[in-house]
């Protein structure tokens, strides 16, 4: 679910994986494919880059789990 949410926000911001990597040095492709675990600090950087709070990032997770 985390990978799907990262991709959703990236696409919403009309950014490519390459552009995200060049701007942040974070490999979004690996995250979106679920090939890389994400630390809290990396997730925080992703949220900051995509202009969403951590609360916004996780807001739909509860709905999915129910």
Phi and psi in degrees as GROMACS dihedral restraints (atoms count N, CA, C in turn):
[ dihedral_restraints ]
;  ai    aj    ak    al  type     phi  dphi    fc
    3     4     5     6     1   -62.6    20    10
    4     5     6     7     1   -43.4    20    10
    6     7     8     9     1   -61.4    20    10
    7     8     9    10     1   -42.2    20    10
    9    10    11    12     1   -63.8    20    10
   10    11    12    13     1   -40.1    20    10
   12    13    14    15     1   -67.6    20    10
   13    14    15    16     1   -40.3    20    10
   15    16    17    18     1   -61.1    20    10
   16    17    18    19     1   -46.3    20    10
   18    19    20    21     1   -62.2    20    10
   19    20    21    22     1   -45.3    20    10
   21    22    23    24     1   -56.2    20    10
   22    23    24    25     1   -46.1    20    10
   24    25    26    27     1   -69.8    20    10
   25    26    27    28     1   -37.0    20    10
   27    28    29    30     1   -63.8    20    10
   28    29    30    31     1   -46.4    20    10
   30    31    32    33     1   -64.9    20    10
   31    32    33    34     1   -41.3    20    10
   33    34    35    36     1   -57.4    20    10
   34    35    36    37     1   -35.1    20    10
   36    37    38    39     1   -86.7    20    10
   37    38    39    40     1     5.2    20    10
   39    40    41    42     1    56.4    20    10
   40    41    42    43     1    45.9    20    10
   42    43    44    45     1  -115.2    20    10
   43    44    45    46     1   144.0    20    10
   45    46    47    48     1   -88.5    20    10
   46    47    48    49     1   162.6    20    10
   48    49    50    51     1   -61.4    20    10
   49    50    51    52     1   -38.6    20    10
   51    52    53    54     1   -63.2    20    10
   52    53    54    55     1   -45.3    20    10
   54    55    56    57     1   -61.9    20    10
   55    56    57    58     1   -41.5    20    10
   57    58    59    60     1   -61.9    20    10
   58    59    60    61     1   -43.1    20    10
   60    61    62    63     1   -63.0    20    10
   61    62    63    64     1   -45.5    20    10
   63    64    65    66     1   -63.1    20    10
   64    65    66    67     1   -35.1    20    10
   66    67    68    69     1   -79.2    20    10
   67    68    69    70     1   -31.6    20    10
   69    70    71    72     1  -120.0    20    10
   70    71    72    73     1   -16.3    20    10
   72    73    74    75     1    63.7    20    10
   73    74    75    76     1    24.1    20    10
   75    76    77    78     1  -107.9    20    10
   76    77    78    79     1   129.5    20    10
   78    79    80    81     1   -82.7    20    10
   79    80    81    82     1    89.5    20    10
   81    82    83    84     1   -61.9    20    10
   82    83    84    85     1   -34.2    20    10
   84    85    86    87     1   -58.6    20    10
   85    86    87    88     1   -45.7    20    10
   87    88    89    90     1   -65.7    20    10
   88    89    90    91     1   -38.3    20    10
   90    91    92    93     1   -66.2    20    10
   91    92    93    94     1   -47.0    20    10
   93    94    95    96     1   -65.9    20    10
   94    95    96    97     1   -26.7    20    10
   96    97    98    99     1   -87.8    20    10
   97    98    99   100     1    -4.3    20    10
   99   100   101   102     1    75.4    20    10
  100   101   102   103     1    18.5    20    10
  102   103   104   105     1   -88.4    20    10
  103   104   105   106     1    -6.9    20    10
  105   106   107   108     1  -135.9    20    10
  106   107   108   109     1   129.7    20    10
  108   109   110   111     1   -74.1    20    10
  109   110   111   112     1   147.1    20    10
  111   112   113   114     1  -110.7    20    10
  112   113   114   115     1   125.5    20    10
  114   115   116   117     1   -76.7    20    10
  115   116   117   118     1   163.7    20    10
  117   118   119   120     1   -59.7    20    10
  118   119   120   121     1   -42.2    20    10
  120   121   122   123     1   -65.4    20    10
  121   122   123   124     1   -36.8    20    10
  123   124   125   126     1   -68.7    20    10
  124   125   126   127     1   -42.3    20    10
  126   127   128   129     1   -62.1    20    10
  127   128   129   130     1   -39.8    20    10
  129   130   131   132     1   -60.9    20    10
  130   131   132   133     1   -43.9    20    10
  132   133   134   135     1   -63.4    20    10
  133   134   135   136     1   -40.5    20    10
  135   136   137   138     1   -63.1    20    10
  136   137   138   139     1   -46.5    20    10
  138   139   140   141     1   -61.4    20    10
  139   140   141   142     1   -43.2    20    10
  141   142   143   144     1   -61.1    20    10
  142   143   144   145     1   -45.1    20    10
  144   145   146   147     1   -62.7    20    10
  145   146   147   148     1   -39.5    20    10
  147   148   149   150     1   -90.1    20    10
  148   149   150   151     1     6.3    20    10
  150   151   152   153     1    59.6    20    10
  151   152   153   154     1    44.2    20    10
  153   154   155   156     1  -130.7    20    10
  154   155   156   157     1   148.3    20    10
  156   157   158   159     1   -79.2    20    10
  157   158   159   160     1   163.3    20    10
  159   160   161   162     1   -61.9    20    10
  160   161   162   163     1   -35.9    20    10
  162   163   164   165     1   -61.1    20    10
  163   164   165   166     1   -45.8    20    10
  165   166   167   168     1   -62.7    20    10
  166   167   168   169     1   -40.9    20    10
  168   169   170   171     1   -57.4    20    10
  169   170   171   172     1   -42.6    20    10
  171   172   173   174     1   -95.0    20    10
  172   173   174   175     1     2.2    20    10
  174   175   176   177     1   -60.4    20    10
  175   176   177   178     1   -33.7    20    10
  177   178   179   180     1   -90.6    20    10
  178   179   180   181     1    -5.3    20    10
  180   181   182   183     1   -64.1    20    10
  181   182   183   184     1   -38.2    20    10
  183   184   185   186     1   -65.3    20    10
  184   185   186   187     1   -38.6    20    10
  186   187   188   189     1   -63.2    20    10
  187   188   189   190     1   -39.7    20    10
  189   190   191   192     1   -69.0    20    10
  190   191   192   193     1   -39.1    20    10
  192   193   194   195     1   -70.7    20    10
  193   194   195   196     1   -25.0    20    10
